Amino acid sequence: MNRKTAAVVLAGGKGRRIGGDTPKQYLEIGGHPLLYYSLKTFSDSFVDEIYLVCGAGEEEYCSTEIVEKYGFSKVRSIVSGGRERYHSVYNGLRAIRCTCEGDNTDPCEIVFIHDGARPFVTEEIILRAYNAAIENRAAAVAYPASDTVKMSDNAGFVAETLRRDHIWLMQTPQAFDFYEIYDAYSRLIESESDILDRGVLITDDAMVLELFSERKVKLVMGNGRNIKVTNPDDLKIAGLYIGNGQK
């Protein structure tokens, strides 16, 4: 690849819906913590650097029990996360910028943002996102909806049946021109109180770019196994995938 790339891998969630005292990203599946799998995929890929964003106070654990233990030498920095996911992403993007400027190295051109709780990302998916980001400057991995999707009214009754062929379920990674997404996130942080007052919920990175630029985000085909482990059933499914050699 002729463009410098970096990945922000987010591992700051508490996993309250799974239960227990251990954050979900550190739960073991197939003999490894959940976080191991996405980090290994990015480490084995063409991506140049990884910036791991973890919960505040978990930096040493991630350093010794994840990065050093498994030899993830591409992890350039371990960054403390923030209160919300978008704070954590911003901290990761800021770390990339500070590292490049501080070391006087080539600037990052394409950045991937990935949820560490998606262990089944593949290098093929990463490559598709990269190619789409090179061509369109913004790309998001997604998967077409297979179920009928209904829009409800405030009372919980069906208000509208949406066209399924236009519905995509968002996944990660999402890939962007670094300075465009950094600028969008900087503007989000600066105007955060106004955004919250308007009741806007920031649910993914593409949405941040949509709010603060005119850039259109290209959808990139993911796959049905690229699940986000959120609840106990997801954890069981992930265990089955790994047990069947699908990772």
Summary of the structure (lengths in Angstrom):
residues: 247
radius of gyration: 18.0
end to end distance: 24.4
largest distance: 57.4
contacts: 784
relative contact order: 0.17
helix: 41%
strand: 23%
